[in-house]
Amino acid sequence: MRLIQFVGPDGSRAIGVVDGNAVREVRGVDSIRELALRAVAENRSIDDQVLHLGVDASHDYDQLLSDGKVLPPIDHPDAAHVMVAGTGLTHMGSASSRSKMHQKASTGDEASMTDTERMFKWGLDGGKPASGTAGVQPEWFYKGDGSAIVAPGVPLDVPDFSDDVGEEPEIVGLYVIGEDSNPYRVGYAIGNEVTDHVMEKKNYLYLAHSKLRQCAFGPELFVGQLPDNIEGTARILRDGKPIWEKPFPTGEANMSHSIENIEFHHFKYNQFLRAGDVHAIFLGTSVASFGDGVRVEVGDTFEIDIPLFGRPLVNGTRSSSTLVKPGAVKSL
C-alpha cells in the first residue's frame, strides 16, 4: 500500500491511497500521523486501519502534483515535534569502492585506516546482528526539525553561506512514538538528504554543519516489508535537461547495517521517545553527483526515482539569505 498526504479542493488536509493516477481519500483522518496513532491505539497495522476506516472520494494524482497540493508523507502540527536525522557509511557503494574497502578491511590493520574506513569495517563486521540483539552503532547525524522538510515539488533553499548543495538519494524510515513511548515504523519514502559536500570535504569535523540543510522525502509513503534489493535512479536537471544520472542500489542486500540495527541505535536514547512525536531517519546512500565531479547550480532540479515507491521525488533549488548576520546577537 502507498499513501500520500494532500490538500483537497476545499483547502482541507486529507490522506489517500494511491491507485495508479487515482488517490482514494481515507475517511475520518486528515494526517498519516493520526492514522498511525489510531492504528497503535487500536492494535492494527496501517493497512488494516485504512481498511477499517474505508475510502471515499477519488482525486486526480497528476493534478494534485501539478497544483502543488501534495504534502510530505508524514508531519506534525508542531514542527518542533519532528526529529530529522540520518546515518551514513551504511551502504556498500560501487563495486570498485566496495572491493577496495573489503581488501583493506580484510587485513585487520585498523591502525592504518582512516576513521571512515574504520567505521565502515565495524559495520561490515557487526552491523547486521541477529534480530533482537544490538550490533555496532553506525554514524549518526542531526538534520533538523520539521521546519527543515520541504514538500515534493517545492524548491530547496540554498543558504548564502553554503559552499555547495548536493543530493543524497536514499530511503527514509518514518516513525511515530506511541502513547506507550515505543517507536512504531509507519513506512518508508524516497528521500533527498541534501548535504554541503564541499564544506564536509574541508574537514570531516564539519560533517555536522554540512548536514544542517533542508531535505525532502515523499511524495508517497510505502507501507510494508522492504525487499532486500531495491533499485533507484538519481538525476539532476538543468534547464529541463539531465546533466547527471546514475542508478543506485539500496535495501539491506546492499547495506552493511540492518535497518533494525540503525533503528535501535537511534531510539535507544530516551529523549527521542516522547509520545506523539514523529521521526524521519535517512538510511544512507551509495552514490552522489559530487563524487562524480558534478557541481550543482542554483536553479537545478533533483529527481530521485525508486519505482517501488511510486512517483519520483522532484525538487528544484533556489537561493536563500540567512536571517542572522555577524554581530546580530545582542545582550539582554
N, C-alpha and C positions, 0 to 999 in steps of 0.2 A: 504494500500500500504506500502511496505517496500523497502527501498533504501539502497545502500551501495556506498561508495567511494572506488576506487581501482586504481592500476597501471596496465595499459593494456600491452599486449605483446610487443608493440613498445616502452614501457617505459613512455608513456604519461598518465596523470591522466584522469580518467573518472568516471562517476556515472552510476549506473544501477538499474533497477527494478528487485527485486528478485522474481523468479517464480520457486519454487522447487529448483532444482540444477542449473537452468539456470539464468544467470544475463543478462538482456537485456539492452544494453548500450543506454543511453539517448542522443539524438542528440543535438549538439550546446552548451553544457555546460560541464565544467570539474570539477565542485565542487558543493556540495549541497548548500553552501553559495551563490554562484552565482545564482543557480536555485531559491533559496528563495528570493533573492533581485529582480530578474526579476519578480517573482510572485507578490511581493509587488508593484513594479512599474506598472505592467500591470493589477493589481486588480484581480488576480486569486488565487485560492487555489493551494497548492503544487500539488495535484492530477491533477488539470486542466492544470497546467503549464507543467507537464510531458506529458499529452495527447496532448497538443498544440505542443510541440517540437517533439514528436514521439520517437520511439526506433528503434535501428538498430542492430548491431552485437550482437551475443549471446556468453557468456563466461561461462566456467565451474566453478561453485562456489567452489566446493571442491578443484579444482586445484588452484584457486586464494588464498584460505586459506592456503593450504599446501605450496605454494610458498611464503607466507608472503607478498602478494600483496594487502591485504585488509587494508584500512586506517581507522582511526576514522571517524564516520559518519558525522562530521562537523569539519571544521577547518578554519584557516585564513592564507593568505600568510605571515603575520607577527604575530608570536605567541604572541607578546605583546598586540595584539588586541583581545585576547580571555580571558575572565574572567571566572575562575572556582571557584564556591562557593558551599555551601551546607547548609542544615538546619537539625536540629535534634529535638528529642522529638516530632516528628510528627506522630508516629505510636503507636498503642495500645499495641503492644507486645504480649507475650503469654497470654493464658487465666488466668493463675495464677497471673502473674505480673499485668495484666490489672485489675483483681479483687482486688488485694491489693491496687493498685493506686486509684481505684474508691472508695474503702472503706475509705481510708484516705482523699481523696478529698471531699467525701460527708459530712464529719464532718464540713467542712468550717473553720477548725482551721489552718489557714495558718502559724501562728506563730510557730507551732510545726513541720512544714515541712522543708525539705531541699530545697535548691534553685532548684534542679532538680524537685522535687515533686511539688513545687510551680509553676514552668513554665509549667509542664505537666497539672496541674489543670487549668491554664489560657487557655491552648489550648483546653481542654475539654469544658470549659465554653464559649470561644469566638473565637475559631479557624475556625469556619465554618459559617461566617456571610452570610446574603443574598447577592446574586450576585450583584456586583456593589457597595458594601459597604466594608469598612475596618474593619477587625477583629483584635484580639490581634496579636502582632508581634511574630513570632517564634524565636527560637535560630537561629543564623546565623554565618557562619564562612567562611573565605577565604582559598582556597586551592592553588591558584597559577594562572599563565597564561597558554597559550597553550603549553609551554615547559614542563609542568607537566603531560601532557596527553600521555599515551603510547598506541600504536596501538594494536588491537586484535592480540593475539599470541606472542607479544613481552614481554620479562620478565620485571617485575617491579624492579627498583633499591631499595635496602635496604641500606640506608646510614650507614656508620660505627659508627655514633653517636646514632643510633636507639636503643631503648630498646626492640622494638617489631615491627612486621609487621603483621597487621591483616586486613582481608577483612571486608567490609561492603556492602552487596548486596542490591542494590536498583535501583529505576528508576531515570533516569536523564532527566530533561527537557532541550531541546536545542533551542536556540533563536538567531535571528539576530535583529539588530537595523536598521530600515529603514531610508531612507533619510529624512523622516519626524520626526525623533528622537523618534518614537514609537517602543516599543518592539513587535516582532512577534514570536509566538511559531512555530517552524518548525516541531517539533515532539518530540518523546521520544526514549530513548535507555536503554538497560541494562547497569548498572553501577557498578563498584567496587571502592568505596570511601575508599581507603586504609588509615588506621589510626594506630598510635602507641598507643595502648590501655594501655600498661604498663606505659608509660610516663603520659598519661592522668590521670590514676588512682592515681598517686603520689599526684596530686593536681589538682582540676578542672580548676585552673587558667593556667595550662599547656595545656588546650584544643587547643589553637591557635597553639602552637608548634606541637602538636601531629597530626594536620591536614595537615601540610606542607610536604606532601609526594606525590609521583607520584600517578596517578589514571588511570583508563581505562574505556572506555564505547564503546558500539557497540556490535557486528560488524554492526548491522542494525539500521536504523532509521525507527521507526514506525510512520506512518503518519495517523492521525485520532483521533477520540474520544476514550479515555481510558474507558474500563469497570470499574464499581465501585469496583469489586472484582477481583484481579489478583493473581495467584499463581506462585511461583517460587521455585527453589531449589538451594541451595549453597552447594558446596563441596570443600574439599581440598584433593589433591592427593599427595602422597609421593612415589617416585619410581613407579609411574603409578598406585598405588592402593589407594582407598579412605581411609583416616584416620578420616574423619568427614563429615557428610552430614546432611542437615536439610532443610525442606521446610520452606518457608516464605510467609506470606500473604502481599499484598500491594494493592494499589488502594484506593480511597477515603473512601470506606466502612471500611477500616482498619486504617484510619488516623484520628487524632484529629484536623488537619488543612486541609482546602480545598487547592487544588493546586492553585486556583485563589488567595487565601489569601497569600500563600507563594510567588507567583509571584509579587503581589503588593508590599509586604514589601521588595523585592529585588530591583525592578525597580522604587520605589519611590525616589531613590537617583539620582539626575540629572547627577552626574558624570558617571553613568552607561548607559547613553543614547547617546553615541557617534555613529553617523551614520556609518554603515558598520561593527560594532563590533559584535563579537559572544559571547554568554554567555551559560555556562553549569551549571545547578543548580541540585545538588544531593538532592533528595526529602526526604531522610530519610529511615531508616530501622528498623526492629523489631528483627533481630537476628544477631549474630556474634559468631564465634567459640570461641573467647576469653571468652565470658560469660559462655561457657561450659567447660572451663579449658584447652582448646587446645593451645599449644604453636607452632606457625608456625616456621618452619626452612627454612633457605635459601636453595633454590632448590625445595621447594614445589610449587605446581601449584594450582591456584584458578580456579574454574569453576562455573559460575553463569548461570543458565538456566531459562528463562521465555519463555515458548513455544509461547505465543502470539507475542513475538518479534523476532521469527525466531531462528537462530543459537545461541548457548550459547557463552558467553564471556569467553575466556580462556587466562590466563596469568600466566607465571611462575614467579619466584623470583630469584634475583641474588645480590651479594654483590656489593657495590659501595663505593668509597672513596670521602670524601668531598674535594673540591679543595682549601678551605681556612683552614689554620691551626692556632692555637692560636698564636697571635702576628704577624699575616701576614699583618695586615692593617698598612700602612706606612703614615707618614705625608708628605705633599707636600709643 
